[in-house]
Amino acid sequence: MNSSPLNAAEKFDTARANEYGRQSRIALAGYDACHDLTACMLAASIGNSSSTKILVVGAGGTAQEIIAMAKLEPGWRFTAVDPSEPMLEAAKQQLEVNNLLERTALHLGHVEDLAADASYDAATLLGVLHHLDGDDTKREILRSIRAHLKPGAPLIVAGNQYAYASQPLLLAAWGQRWRQHGATPDEVKVKLGKILQGADPPHSEAAVQKLLHDAGFGGATRFFSSLFWSAWLTCKTG
């Protein structure tokens, strides 16, 4: 995989978008809980103002973070950004089912494509960083998000950490998670191979903290963890 968000998006074709909701809930034990807690952490950080605007980066697929936030805070409005058209279309379908299209602006593309003066009270970046190749690309998307946040605004980042091969027990447990949901041993190998293909997660929590610091964010508070996956809340500095 080349170090480009667009190339990362190419992995999420129509077939993957169509199965994303089910597959993600197997691969990440606690998928819905993580998204629910994301809403809770942001509400605890910024309150329930009716004028709150949230930037949701990598919103394609289930749009679950928007659904969770919208349920908790009826006044919040959202801008959903994703470079994969099939994934954004899948999110649109979920937003329509949940009557949230009027509260959500959909943007096919990247954060840097947004209007320069677009400003948000908070942002989320869930399940994205480990699909971007190299630290420079990771810092780039974090800096792009920071440029659109108001001073002191919170950002929630969630995704896989650790070099997968460095954690054989977690990797084996990940495989058992698939078997728990009916996969055969051969199917487990295929699932793990697909997950590992092209992924480049930060290699530790300290690496995540450094990426955030380098991009202009403060210390991050971890509030969720599940095998390789963790979620943190940080805030824009300066």
C-alpha positions in Angstrom: 0.0 0.0 0.0 1.3 3.4 -0.9 1.4 6.2 1.7 -1.8 7.9 0.5 -5.3 8.2 2.1 -6.8 7.6 -1.3 -5.0 4.3 -1.7 -6.1 3.3 1.7 -9.7 4.1 0.7 -9.4 1.8 -2.3 -9.4 -1.2 0.0 -13.0 -0.3 0.9 -14.8 -1.3 -2.3 -18.5 -2.1 -2.7 -18.1 -5.7 -1.5 -16.3 -4.6 1.6 -18.7 -1.8 2.3 -21.7 -4.1 2.1 -20.2 -6.4 4.7 -18.6 -3.8 6.9 -21.2 -3.5 9.6 -21.3 -7.2 10.4 -17.6 -7.8 9.9 -16.6 -4.9 12.1 -18.7 -6.0 15.0 -17.0 -9.4 14.9 -13.5 -8.0 14.5 -14.0 -5.5 17.2 -15.5 -7.0 20.3 -17.4 -4.0 21.8 -17.9 -2.2 18.6 -21.1 -0.5 19.6 -19.9 0.1 23.2 -16.9 2.0 21.8 -19.1 4.2 19.7 -21.5 4.8 22.5 -18.7 5.8 24.8 -17.3 8.1 22.1 -20.6 10.0 22.3 -20.5 10.0 26.1 -16.9 11.3 26.2 -17.6 14.1 23.8 -20.8 15.1 25.6 -18.9 15.2 28.9 -16.2 17.4 27.2 -18.3 19.9 25.4 -21.8 19.8 26.8 -25.1 19.8 24.9 -25.2 23.2 23.1 -27.7 23.1 20.2 -25.1 24.8 17.9 -22.5 22.1 18.3 -20.9 21.0 15.0 -18.9 17.7 14.9 -16.4 16.6 12.2 -16.6 12.9 11.6 -13.6 11.7 9.6 -13.8 8.2 8.1 -17.5 8.1 8.7 -18.3 5.6 6.0 -19.8 2.2 6.6 -22.1 2.1 9.6 -22.1 5.8 10.6 -22.4 4.4 14.1 -20.6 7.3 15.8 -23.0 9.7 14.3 -26.0 7.6 15.2 -24.7 7.3 18.8 -23.9 11.0 19.2 -27.2 12.1 17.6 -29.2 9.9 20.0 -27.5 11.4 23.0 -27.4 15.0 21.8 -30.4 15.9 19.6 -29.0 19.4 18.9 -25.7 18.4 17.4 -25.0 18.5 13.7 -22.4 16.6 11.8 -20.1 16.7 8.8 -19.2 13.2 7.6 -16.0 12.8 5.5 -14.9 9.7 3.7 -12.8 9.1 0.6 -14.5 5.9 -0.3 -17.7 6.3 -2.3 -19.1 2.8 -1.5 -18.4 3.4 2.3 -20.0 6.8 2.3 -23.0 5.5 0.4 -23.4 2.7 3.1 -23.2 5.4 5.8 -25.8 7.5 3.9 -28.2 4.5 4.0 -27.8 4.1 7.7 -28.3 7.8 8.3 -31.4 7.7 6.2 -32.8 4.8 8.2 -32.2 6.7 11.4 -33.6 10.0 10.1 -30.3 11.8 10.4 -29.6 13.0 6.9 -31.0 16.5 7.6 -28.5 16.8 10.5 -25.5 15.5 8.5 -23.5 17.0 5.6 -21.9 14.2 3.6 -18.5 15.0 2.0 -16.8 12.5 -0.4 -13.1 13.2 -0.2 -10.5 14.2 2.4 -10.4 16.6 5.3 -8.1 19.0 3.4 -10.8 19.3 0.8 -13.2 21.1 3.2 -13.6 24.8 3.0 -10.7 26.5 4.7 -13.0 28.4 7.1 -15.0 25.3 8.2 -14.7 25.1 12.0 -15.9 22.5 14.4 -16.4 22.0 18.1 -15.1 18.5 18.1 -14.0 15.7 15.8 -13.8 11.9 15.6 -11.3 9.7 13.8 -12.3 6.1 14.4 -10.8 3.1 12.6 -8.7 5.1 10.2 -5.1 5.5 11.4 -4.1 1.9 11.1 -5.1 1.9 7.4 -2.7 4.8 6.6 0.9 3.8 5.7 3.6 5.5 7.7 3.8 8.1 10.4 3.9 11.1 8.0 0.5 10.2 6.5 -0.9 9.7 10.0 0.4 13.1 11.2 -1.0 14.7 8.0 -4.6 13.7 8.6 -4.3 14.7 12.3 -2.9 18.1 11.4 -5.7 18.5 8.8 -8.3 17.8 11.4 -6.6 20.2 13.9 -6.8 23.0 11.3 -10.6 22.7 11.4 -11.0 22.6 15.2 -11.8 25.5 17.5 -9.2 26.2 20.2 -9.2 23.5 22.9 -11.7 21.4 21.0 -11.6 17.6 21.7 -10.7 14.9 19.2 -11.4 11.2 19.7 -9.1 8.8 18.0 -9.7 5.1 17.9 -8.1 2.2 16.1 -5.6 -0.7 16.3 -2.2 -0.3 17.9 0.8 -2.6 18.1 2.7 -4.3 15.3 0.4 -7.3 14.9 3.2 -9.9 14.8 4.5 -8.5 18.1 1.4 -9.7 20.0 0.9 -13.4 19.0 -1.5 -14.0 21.9 -3.8 -11.1 20.9 -3.5 -12.2 17.3 -4.5 -15.8 18.2 -7.4 -14.5 20.3 -8.5 -12.4 17.3 -8.7 -15.5 15.3 -10.7 -17.3 18.0 -13.1 -14.4 17.9 -13.9 -15.2 14.3 -14.2 -18.9 15.2 -16.6 -18.0 18.0 -18.9 -16.6 15.2 -18.9 -19.7 13.1 -15.7 -19.4 10.9 -13.8 -22.5 10.0 -10.0 -22.6 10.6 -9.4 -21.9 6.9 -11.9 -19.0 7.0 -10.1 -17.6 10.0 -6.8 -17.6 8.1 -8.5 -15.7 5.3 -10.0 -13.2 7.7 -6.8 -12.5 9.4 -4.9 -12.2 6.1 -7.4 -9.7 4.9 -7.2 -7.6 8.1 -3.4 -7.6 8.1 -3.1 -6.7 4.4 -1.9 -3.2 4.1 -2.4 -2.3 7.7 0.2 -0.2 9.5 -1.0 0.5 13.1 1.0 2.6 15.5 3.2 0.3 17.4 2.3 1.3 21.0 0.2 3.7 23.0 3.3 5.9 23.3 3.5 6.0 19.5 -0.2 7.2 19.4 0.6 9.9 22.0 3.6 11.1 20.0 1.6 11.3 16.7 -1.0 13.4 18.5 1.6 15.6 20.2 3.4 16.2 16.8 0.1 17.2 15.2 -0.7 19.8 17.9 -2.8 17.9 20.4 -2.3 17.4 24.1 -2.1 14.3 26.3 -4.7 11.6 25.4 -6.9 9.8 27.8 -7.6 6.2 26.9 -11.3 5.2 27.6 -11.8 1.9 25.7 -9.7 -1.1 24.8 -10.4 -4.4 23.1 -7.5 -6.7 22.0 -5.5 -4.5 19.5 -8.1 -1.7 19.5 -8.0 1.4 21.8 -9.8 4.7 21.9 -8.5 8.0 23.3 -9.7 11.5 23.8 -7.3 14.4 23.3 -7.7 18.2 22.8 -6.3 20.7 20.4 -3.5 22.8 22.0 -2.5 26.3 21.2 
